[in-house]
Amino acid sequence: MKRKMKPSHPGAILREDVLKEMNLTVTKAAEILQVSRKQLSEVANEKAGVSPEMAWRLELAFGIEAQLWLDLQSQYDLWKVQESGKVAHIARYVPGKAM
């Protein structure tokens, strides 16, 4: 079953709802999270995903549960696979039915 709407990348939420709301630059947020500016920039600019480690850092620093970040990333990743069409040819297996 295909999703209708593209889910938000967690980096967009980090950029728009966390960094902007807290008036933080990527540089300052990277310092707080103890990661490189490049690493955080790639997430915030939707070039990289949120890893479990990054999710935990975000929870510790900003109080937003790690599981939320991981769920957002999972939803985004699943949507990308569905939209890619790479596995569209796979049909549900029914035992006893000839293929």
Backbone as XML, in Angstrom:
<?xml version="1.0"?>
<chain id="A" units="angstrom">
  <residue number="1" name="MET">
    <atom name="N" x="0.837" y="-1.178" z="0.000"/>
    <atom name="CA" x="0.000" y="0.000" z="0.000"/>
    <atom name="C" x="0.888" y="1.249" z="0.000"/>
  </residue>
  <residue number="2" name="LYS">
    <atom name="N" x="0.676" y="2.102" z="-0.960"/>
    <atom name="CA" x="1.481" y="3.307" z="-1.086"/>
    <atom name="C" x="0.924" y="4.448" z="-0.248"/>
  </residue>
  <residue number="3" name="ARG">
    <atom name="N" x="1.832" y="5.215" z="0.314"/>
    <atom name="CA" x="1.435" y="6.428" z="1.032"/>
    <atom name="C" x="1.057" y="7.484" z="0.017"/>
  </residue>
  <residue number="4" name="LYS">
    <atom name="N" x="0.139" y="8.324" z="0.387"/>
    <atom name="CA" x="-0.291" y="9.394" z="-0.507"/>
    <atom name="C" x="0.633" y="10.614" z="-0.416"/>
  </residue>
  <residue number="5" name="MET">
    <atom name="N" x="0.967" y="11.022" z="0.807"/>
    <atom name="CA" x="1.767" y="12.232" z="0.992"/>
    <atom name="C" x="3.167" y="11.880" z="1.485"/>
  </residue>
  <residue number="6" name="LYS">
    <atom name="N" x="4.117" y="12.667" z="1.032"/>
    <atom name="CA" x="5.490" y="12.491" z="1.487"/>
    <atom name="C" x="5.587" y="12.926" z="2.950"/>
  </residue>
  <residue number="7" name="PRO">
    <atom name="N" x="6.084" y="12.051" z="3.824"/>
    <atom name="CA" x="6.267" y="12.461" z="5.218"/>
    <atom name="C" x="7.450" y="13.424" z="5.330"/>
  </residue>
  <residue number="8" name="SER">
    <atom name="N" x="7.443" y="14.219" z="6.347"/>
    <atom name="CA" x="8.550" y="15.152" z="6.573"/>
    <atom name="C" x="9.807" y="14.392" z="6.948"/>
  </residue>
  <residue number="9" name="HIS">
    <atom name="N" x="10.909" y="14.840" z="6.406"/>
    <atom name="CA" x="12.211" y="14.316" z="6.820"/>
    <atom name="C" x="12.460" y="14.845" z="8.232"/>
  </residue>
  <residue number="10" name="PRO">
    <atom name="N" x="12.997" y="14.029" z="9.127"/>
    <atom name="CA" x="13.233" y="14.518" z="10.492"/>
    <atom name="C" x="14.176" y="15.723" z="10.537"/>
  </residue>
  <residue number="11" name="GLY">
    <atom name="N" x="15.043" y="15.842" z="9.542"/>
    <atom name="CA" x="15.932" y="16.999" z="9.477"/>
    <atom name="C" x="15.161" y="18.298" z="9.283"/>
  </residue>
  <residue number="12" name="ALA">
    <atom name="N" x="14.074" y="18.243" z="8.512"/>
    <atom name="CA" x="13.248" y="19.433" z="8.304"/>
    <atom name="C" x="12.591" y="19.846" z="9.616"/>
  </residue>
  <residue number="13" name="ILE">
    <atom name="N" x="12.157" y="18.875" z="10.380"/>
    <atom name="CA" x="11.536" y="19.165" z="11.677"/>
    <atom name="C" x="12.580" y="19.719" z="12.641"/>
  </residue>
  <residue number="14" name="LEU">
    <atom name="N" x="13.756" y="19.127" z="12.625"/>
    <atom name="CA" x="14.851" y="19.636" z="13.453"/>
    <atom name="C" x="15.160" y="21.085" z="13.079"/>
  </residue>
  <residue number="15" name="ARG">
    <atom name="N" x="15.278" y="21.348" z="11.805"/>
    <atom name="CA" x="15.626" y="22.689" z="11.323"/>
    <atom name="C" x="14.540" y="23.722" z="11.641"/>
  </residue>
  <residue number="16" name="GLU">
    <atom name="N" x="13.290" y="23.378" z="11.298"/>
    <atom name="CA" x="12.199" y="24.345" z="11.408"/>
    <atom name="C" x="11.594" y="24.447" z="12.806"/>
  </residue>
  <residue number="17" name="ASP">
    <atom name="N" x="11.437" y="23.314" z="13.470"/>
    <atom name="CA" x="10.710" y="23.303" z="14.741"/>
    <atom name="C" x="11.606" y="23.306" z="15.979"/>
  </residue>
  <residue number="18" name="VAL">
    <atom name="N" x="12.867" y="22.979" z="15.806"/>
    <atom name="CA" x="13.758" y="22.976" z="16.967"/>
    <atom name="C" x="14.767" y="24.120" z="16.860"/>
  </residue>
  <residue number="19" name="LEU">
    <atom name="N" x="15.605" y="24.073" z="15.841"/>
    <atom name="CA" x="16.660" y="25.079" z="15.743"/>
    <atom name="C" x="16.108" y="26.494" z="15.599"/>
  </residue>
  <residue number="20" name="LYS">
    <atom name="N" x="15.150" y="26.682" z="14.701"/>
    <atom name="CA" x="14.583" y="28.032" z="14.526"/>
    <atom name="C" x="13.854" y="28.493" z="15.777"/>
  </residue>
  <residue number="21" name="GLU">
    <atom name="N" x="13.060" y="27.598" z="16.375"/>
    <atom name="CA" x="12.295" y="27.977" z="17.568"/>
    <atom name="C" x="13.202" y="28.303" z="18.748"/>
  </residue>
  <residue number="22" name="MET">
    <atom name="N" x="14.349" y="27.641" z="18.831"/>
    <atom name="CA" x="15.285" y="27.894" z="19.923"/>
    <atom name="C" x="16.330" y="28.929" z="19.542"/>
  </residue>
  <residue number="23" name="ASN">
    <atom name="N" x="16.181" y="29.467" z="18.338"/>
    <atom name="CA" x="17.110" y="30.487" z="17.833"/>
    <atom name="C" x="18.556" y="29.987" z="17.874"/>
  </residue>
  <residue number="24" name="LEU">
    <atom name="N" x="18.750" y="28.754" z="17.391"/>
    <atom name="CA" x="20.071" y="28.141" z="17.374"/>
    <atom name="C" x="20.582" y="28.025" z="15.946"/>
  </residue>
  <residue number="25" name="THR">
    <atom name="N" x="21.848" y="28.303" z="15.772"/>
    <atom name="CA" x="22.496" y="28.022" z="14.497"/>
    <atom name="C" x="22.882" y="26.550" z="14.472"/>
  </residue>
  <residue number="26" name="VAL">
    <atom name="N" x="23.159" y="26.056" z="13.305"/>
    <atom name="CA" x="23.634" y="24.674" z="13.195"/>
    <atom name="C" x="24.943" y="24.526" z="13.960"/>
  </residue>
  <residue number="27" name="THR">
    <atom name="N" x="25.791" y="25.532" z="13.866"/>
    <atom name="CA" x="27.085" y="25.491" z="14.567"/>
    <atom name="C" x="26.892" y="25.361" z="16.071"/>
  </residue>
  <residue number="28" name="LYS">
    <atom name="N" x="26.032" y="26.201" z="16.649"/>
    <atom name="CA" x="25.800" y="26.156" z="18.097"/>
    <atom name="C" x="25.129" y="24.846" z="18.507"/>
  </residue>
  <residue number="29" name="ALA">
    <atom name="N" x="24.147" y="24.403" z="17.727"/>
    <atom name="CA" x="23.469" y="23.142" z="18.044"/>
    <atom name="C" x="24.439" y="21.970" z="17.966"/>
  </residue>
  <residue number="30" name="ALA">
    <atom name="N" x="25.345" y="22.002" z="16.996"/>
    <atom name="CA" x="26.349" y="20.942" z="16.881"/>
    <atom name="C" x="27.241" y="20.911" z="18.120"/>
  </residue>
  <residue number="31" name="GLU">
    <atom name="N" x="27.598" y="22.079" z="18.624"/>
    <atom name="CA" x="28.379" y="22.156" z="19.860"/>
    <atom name="C" x="27.611" y="21.527" z="21.019"/>
  </residue>
  <residue number="32" name="ILE">
    <atom name="N" x="26.338" y="21.880" z="21.136"/>
    <atom name="CA" x="25.503" y="21.351" z="22.218"/>
    <atom name="C" x="25.402" y="19.831" z="22.122"/>
  </residue>
  <residue number="33" name="LEU">
    <atom name="N" x="25.223" y="19.325" z="20.900"/>
    <atom name="CA" x="25.070" y="17.889" z="20.672"/>
    <atom name="C" x="26.405" y="17.135" z="20.664"/>
  </residue>
  <residue number="34" name="GLN">
    <atom name="N" x="27.495" y="17.885" z="20.634"/>
    <atom name="CA" x="28.844" y="17.329" z="20.573"/>
    <atom name="C" x="29.044" y="16.463" z="19.324"/>
  </residue>
  <residue number="35" name="VAL">
    <atom name="N" x="28.626" y="17.032" z="18.196"/>
    <atom name="CA" x="28.846" y="16.416" z="16.883"/>
    <atom name="C" x="29.468" y="17.489" z="15.987"/>
  </residue>
  <residue number="36" name="SER">
    <atom name="N" x="29.956" y="17.062" z="14.834"/>
    <atom name="CA" x="30.527" y="18.044" z="13.917"/>
    <atom name="C" x="29.417" y="18.878" z="13.285"/>
  </residue>
  <residue number="37" name="ARG">
    <atom name="N" x="29.780" y="20.091" z="12.903"/>
    <atom name="CA" x="28.829" y="20.961" z="12.224"/>
    <atom name="C" x="28.362" y="20.306" z="10.932"/>
  </residue>
  <residue number="38" name="LYS">
    <atom name="N" x="29.290" y="19.669" z="10.230"/>
    <atom name="CA" x="28.957" y="19.002" z="8.966"/>
    <atom name="C" x="27.909" y="17.906" z="9.184"/>
  </residue>
  <residue number="39" name="GLN">
    <atom name="N" x="28.103" y="17.095" z="10.212"/>
    <atom name="CA" x="27.170" y="16.009" z="10.494"/>
    <atom name="C" x="25.765" y="16.542" z="10.760"/>
  </residue>
  <residue number="40" name="LEU">
    <atom name="N" x="25.668" y="17.569" z="11.597"/>
    <atom name="CA" x="24.353" y="18.122" z="11.918"/>
    <atom name="C" x="23.755" y="18.834" z="10.709"/>
  </residue>
  <residue number="41" name="SER">
    <atom name="N" x="24.579" y="19.524" z="9.949"/>
    <atom name="CA" x="24.105" y="20.213" z="8.759"/>
    <atom name="C" x="23.508" y="19.226" z="7.748"/>
  </residue>
  <residue number="42" name="GLU">
    <atom name="N" x="24.144" y="18.086" z="7.584"/>
    <atom name="CA" x="23.634" y="17.078" z="6.650"/>
    <atom name="C" x="22.265" y="16.560" z="7.082"/>
  </residue>
  <residue number="43" name="VAL">
    <atom name="N" x="22.054" y="16.402" z="8.373"/>
    <atom name="CA" x="20.739" y="15.980" z="8.869"/>
    <atom name="C" x="19.733" y="17.104" z="8.657"/>
  </residue>
  <residue number="44" name="ALA">
    <atom name="N" x="20.085" y="18.301" z="9.097"/>
    <atom name="CA" x="19.160" y="19.444" z="9.012"/>
    <atom name="C" x="18.801" y="19.795" z="7.570"/>
  </residue>
  <residue number="45" name="ASN">
    <atom name="N" x="19.705" y="19.513" z="6.638"/>
    <atom name="CA" x="19.450" y="19.800" z="5.226"/>
    <atom name="C" x="18.960" y="18.578" z="4.457"/>
  </residue>
  <residue number="46" name="GLU">
    <atom name="N" x="18.557" y="17.541" z="5.211"/>
    <atom name="CA" x="17.917" y="16.347" z="4.649"/>
    <atom name="C" x="18.823" y="15.555" z="3.717"/>
  </residue>
  <residue number="47" name="LYS">
    <atom name="N" x="20.127" y="15.640" z="3.950"/>
    <atom name="CA" x="21.099" y="14.869" z="3.176"/>
    <atom name="C" x="21.457" y="13.571" z="3.884"/>
  </residue>
  <residue number="48" name="ALA">
    <atom name="N" x="21.192" y="13.515" z="5.192"/>
    <atom name="CA" x="21.482" y="12.327" z="6.000"/>
    <atom name="C" x="20.308" y="12.099" z="6.944"/>
  </residue>
  <residue number="49" name="GLY">
    <atom name="N" x="20.182" y="10.858" z="7.373"/>
    <atom name="CA" x="19.107" y="10.508" z="8.290"/>
    <atom name="C" x="19.517" y="10.676" z="9.739"/>
  </residue>
  <residue number="50" name="VAL">
    <atom name="N" x="18.532" y="10.520" z="10.602"/>
    <atom name="CA" x="18.758" y="10.561" z="12.047"/>
    <atom name="C" x="19.057" y="9.140" z="12.513"/>
  </residue>
  <residue number="51" name="SER">
    <atom name="N" x="20.262" y="8.939" z="12.999"/>
    <atom name="CA" x="20.676" y="7.640" z="13.523"/>
    <atom name="C" x="20.160" y="7.483" z="14.956"/>
  </residue>
  <residue number="52" name="PRO">
    <atom name="N" x="20.178" y="6.261" z="15.482"/>
    <atom name="CA" x="19.805" y="6.099" z="16.897"/>
    <atom name="C" x="20.672" y="6.946" z="17.833"/>
  </residue>
  <residue number="53" name="GLU">
    <atom name="N" x="21.952" y="7.057" z="17.526"/>
    <atom name="CA" x="22.822" y="7.876" z="18.369"/>
    <atom name="C" x="22.426" y="9.350" z="18.308"/>
  </residue>
  <residue number="54" name="MET">
    <atom name="N" x="22.156" y="9.837" z="17.107"/>
    <atom name="CA" x="21.742" y="11.237" z="16.972"/>
    <atom name="C" x="20.402" y="11.457" z="17.670"/>
  </residue>
  <residue number="55" name="ALA">
    <atom name="N" x="19.491" y="10.504" z="17.535"/>
    <atom name="CA" x="18.187" y="10.619" z="18.197"/>
    <atom name="C" x="18.360" y="10.738" z="19.706"/>
  </residue>
  <residue number="56" name="TRP">
    <atom name="N" x="19.274" y="9.955" z="20.251"/>
    <atom name="CA" x="19.518" y="10.004" z="21.692"/>
    <atom name="C" x="20.133" y="11.342" z="22.091"/>
  </residue>
  <residue number="57" name="ARG">
    <atom name="N" x="21.059" y="11.840" z="21.285"/>
    <atom name="CA" x="21.650" y="13.147" z="21.562"/>
    <atom name="C" x="20.576" y="14.242" z="21.542"/>
  </residue>
  <residue number="58" name="LEU">
    <atom name="N" x="19.678" y="14.163" z="20.564"/>
    <atom name="CA" x="18.597" y="15.152" z="20.469"/>
    <atom name="C" x="17.682" y="15.100" z="21.687"/>
  </residue>
  <residue number="59" name="GLU">
    <atom name="N" x="17.409" y="13.880" z="22.159"/>
    <atom name="CA" x="16.579" y="13.764" z="23.365"/>
    <atom name="C" x="17.276" y="14.377" z="24.569"/>
  </residue>
  <residue number="60" name="LEU">
    <atom name="N" x="18.536" y="14.038" z="24.738"/>
    <atom name="CA" x="19.266" y="14.559" z="25.894"/>
    <atom name="C" x="19.372" y="16.079" z="25.857"/>
  </residue>
  <residue number="61" name="ALA">
    <atom name="N" x="19.649" y="16.636" z="24.693"/>
    <atom name="CA" x="19.887" y="18.074" z="24.586"/>
    <atom name="C" x="18.611" y="18.898" z="24.536"/>
  </residue>
  <residue number="62" name="PHE">
    <atom name="N" x="17.581" y="18.398" z="23.833"/>
    <atom name="CA" x="16.406" y="19.229" z="23.590"/>
    <atom name="C" x="15.109" y="18.669" z="24.164"/>
  </residue>
  <residue number="63" name="GLY">
    <atom name="N" x="15.182" y="17.484" z="24.782"/>
    <atom name="CA" x="14.015" y="16.938" z="25.459"/>
    <atom name="C" x="12.957" y="16.337" z="24.547"/>
  </residue>
  <residue number="64" name="ILE">
    <atom name="N" x="13.286" y="16.108" z="23.283"/>
    <atom name="CA" x="12.335" y="15.488" z="22.346"/>
    <atom name="C" x="12.720" y="14.025" z="22.234"/>
  </residue>
  <residue number="65" name="GLU">
    <atom name="N" x="11.801" y="13.159" z="22.581"/>
    <atom name="CA" x="12.099" y="11.733" z="22.712"/>
    <atom name="C" x="12.791" y="11.143" z="21.490"/>
  </residue>
  <residue number="66" name="ALA">
    <atom name="N" x="13.805" y="10.342" z="21.770"/>
    <atom name="CA" x="14.568" y="9.678" z="20.710"/>
    <atom name="C" x="13.655" y="8.838" z="19.822"/>
  </residue>
  <residue number="67" name="GLN">
    <atom name="N" x="12.676" y="8.187" z="20.424"/>
    <atom name="CA" x="11.787" y="7.324" z="19.646"/>
    <atom name="C" x="11.021" y="8.118" z="18.593"/>
  </residue>
  <residue number="68" name="LEU">
    <atom name="N" x="10.660" y="9.347" z="18.903"/>
    <atom name="CA" x="9.979" y="10.184" z="17.918"/>
    <atom name="C" x="10.868" y="10.406" z="16.696"/>
  </residue>
  <residue number="69" name="TRP">
    <atom name="N" x="12.136" y="10.760" z="16.927"/>
    <atom name="CA" x="13.065" y="10.979" z="15.815"/>
    <atom name="C" x="13.226" y="9.713" z="14.985"/>
  </residue>
  <residue number="70" name="LEU">
    <atom name="N" x="13.332" y="8.571" z="15.658"/>
    <atom name="CA" x="13.503" y="7.301" z="14.945"/>
    <atom name="C" x="12.242" y="6.930" z="14.172"/>
  </residue>
  <residue number="71" name="ASP">
    <atom name="N" x="11.075" y="7.194" z="14.746"/>
    <atom name="CA" x="9.814" y="6.923" z="14.044"/>
    <atom name="C" x="9.687" y="7.808" z="12.805"/>
  </residue>
  <residue number="72" name="LEU">
    <atom name="N" x="10.033" y="9.080" z="12.932"/>
    <atom name="CA" x="9.989" y="9.987" z="11.781"/>
    <atom name="C" x="10.923" y="9.508" z="10.681"/>
  </residue>
  <residue number="73" name="GLN">
    <atom name="N" x="12.128" y="9.083" z="11.074"/>
    <atom name="CA" x="13.097" y="8.601" z="10.090"/>
    <atom name="C" x="12.601" y="7.335" z="9.416"/>
  </residue>
  <residue number="74" name="SER">
    <atom name="N" x="12.044" y="6.432" z="10.196"/>
    <atom name="CA" x="11.522" y="5.180" z="9.654"/>
    <atom name="C" x="10.389" y="5.425" z="8.657"/>
  </residue>
  <residue number="75" name="GLN">
    <atom name="N" x="9.475" y="6.314" z="9.003"/>
    <atom name="CA" x="8.368" y="6.643" z="8.096"/>
    <atom name="C" x="8.888" y="7.242" z="6.798"/>
  </residue>
  <residue number="76" name="TYR">
    <atom name="N" x="9.873" y="8.122" z="6.902"/>
    <atom name="CA" x="10.449" y="8.750" z="5.719"/>
    <atom name="C" x="11.160" y="7.712" z="4.845"/>
  </residue>
  <residue number="77" name="ASP">
    <atom name="N" x="11.954" y="6.846" z="5.481"/>
    <atom name="CA" x="12.690" y="5.817" z="4.738"/>
    <atom name="C" x="11.738" y="4.853" z="4.034"/>
  </residue>
  <residue number="78" name="LEU">
    <atom name="N" x="10.686" y="4.441" z="4.716"/>
    <atom name="CA" x="9.713" y="3.532" z="4.123"/>
    <atom name="C" x="9.023" y="4.188" z="2.931"/>
  </residue>
  <residue number="79" name="TRP">
    <atom name="N" x="8.650" y="5.450" z="3.064"/>
    <atom name="CA" x="8.029" y="6.173" z="1.958"/>
    <atom name="C" x="8.961" y="6.209" z="0.744"/>
  </residue>
  <residue number="80" name="LYS">
    <atom name="N" x="10.269" y="6.475" z="0.992"/>
    <atom name="CA" x="11.232" y="6.525" z="-0.109"/>
    <atom name="C" x="11.305" y="5.195" z="-0.845"/>
  </residue>
  <residue number="81" name="VAL">
    <atom name="N" x="11.300" y="4.093" z="-0.115"/>
    <atom name="CA" x="11.340" y="2.774" z="-0.749"/>
    <atom name="C" x="10.074" y="2.535" z="-1.563"/>
  </residue>
  <residue number="82" name="GLN">
    <atom name="N" x="8.938" y="2.865" z="-0.990"/>
    <atom name="CA" x="7.671" y="2.667" z="-1.694"/>
    <atom name="C" x="7.621" y="3.497" z="-2.971"/>
  </residue>
  <residue number="83" name="GLU">
    <atom name="N" x="8.090" y="4.718" z="-2.904"/>
    <atom name="CA" x="8.062" y="5.610" z="-4.056"/>
    <atom name="C" x="9.078" y="5.233" z="-5.122"/>
  </residue>
  <residue number="84" name="SER">
    <atom name="N" x="10.147" y="4.556" z="-4.727"/>
    <atom name="CA" x="11.208" y="4.221" z="-5.675"/>
    <atom name="C" x="10.753" y="3.226" z="-6.743"/>
  </residue>
  <residue number="85" name="GLY">
    <atom name="N" x="9.756" y="2.403" z="-6.419"/>
    <atom name="CA" x="9.286" y="1.400" z="-7.361"/>
    <atom name="C" x="10.192" y="0.179" z="-7.465"/>
  </residue>
  <residue number="86" name="LYS">
    <atom name="N" x="11.272" y="0.143" z="-6.697"/>
    <atom name="CA" x="12.234" y="-0.962" z="-6.781"/>
    <atom name="C" x="11.633" y="-2.313" z="-6.401"/>
  </residue>
  <residue number="87" name="VAL">
    <atom name="N" x="10.614" y="-2.298" z="-5.574"/>
    <atom name="CA" x="10.039" y="-3.573" z="-5.128"/>
    <atom name="C" x="8.562" y="-3.699" z="-5.514"/>
  </residue>
  <residue number="88" name="ALA">
    <atom name="N" x="8.129" y="-2.860" z="-6.446"/>
    <atom name="CA" x="6.715" y="-2.844" z="-6.847"/>
    <atom name="C" x="6.277" y="-4.156" z="-7.483"/>
  </residue>
  <residue number="89" name="HIS">
    <atom name="N" x="7.200" y="-4.918" z="-8.017"/>
    <atom name="CA" x="6.865" y="-6.165" z="-8.703"/>
    <atom name="C" x="6.639" y="-7.343" z="-7.746"/>
  </residue>
  <residue number="90" name="ILE">
    <atom name="N" x="6.862" y="-7.145" z="-6.474"/>
    <atom name="CA" x="6.706" y="-8.232" z="-5.509"/>
    <atom name="C" x="5.230" y="-8.354" z="-5.124"/>
  </residue>
  <residue number="91" name="ALA">
    <atom name="N" x="4.717" y="-9.571" z="-5.268"/>
    <atom name="CA" x="3.319" y="-9.844" z="-4.933"/>
    <atom name="C" x="3.259" y="-10.650" z="-3.641"/>
  </residue>
  <residue number="92" name="ARG">
    <atom name="N" x="2.136" y="-10.546" z="-2.953"/>
    <atom name="CA" x="1.951" y="-11.295" z="-1.719"/>
    <atom name="C" x="1.999" y="-12.786" z="-2.017"/>
  </residue>
  <residue number="93" name="TYR">
    <atom name="N" x="2.733" y="-13.520" z="-1.198"/>
    <atom name="CA" x="2.840" y="-14.966" z="-1.324"/>
    <atom name="C" x="1.635" y="-15.612" z="-0.676"/>
  </residue>
  <residue number="94" name="VAL">
    <atom name="N" x="1.008" y="-16.525" z="-1.386"/>
    <atom name="CA" x="-0.132" y="-17.282" z="-0.866"/>
    <atom name="C" x="0.257" y="-18.756" z="-0.929"/>
  </residue>
  <residue number="95" name="PRO">
    <atom name="N" x="0.401" y="-19.424" z="0.247"/>
    <atom name="CA" x="0.780" y="-20.834" z="0.247"/>
    <atom name="C" x="-0.190" y="-21.669" z="-0.579"/>
  </residue>
  <residue number="96" name="GLY">
    <atom name="N" x="0.352" y="-22.567" z="-1.370"/>
    <atom name="CA" x="-0.465" y="-23.465" z="-2.185"/>
    <atom name="C" x="-0.836" y="-22.897" z="-3.532"/>
  </residue>
  <residue number="97" name="LYS">
    <atom name="N" x="-0.640" y="-21.642" z="-3.738"/>
    <atom name="CA" x="-0.963" y="-21.005" z="-5.013"/>
    <atom name="C" x="0.261" y="-21.075" z="-5.922"/>
  </residue>
  <residue number="98" name="ALA">
    <atom name="N" x="0.053" y="-21.552" z="-7.145"/>
    <atom name="CA" x="1.155" y="-21.647" z="-8.099"/>
    <atom name="C" x="1.629" y="-20.255" z="-8.476"/>
  </residue>
  <residue number="99" name="MET">
    <atom name="N" x="2.912" y="-20.146" z="-8.670"/>
    <atom name="CA" x="3.461" y="-18.839" z="-9.017"/>
    <atom name="C" x="3.621" y="-18.705" z="-10.477"/>
  </residue>
</chain>
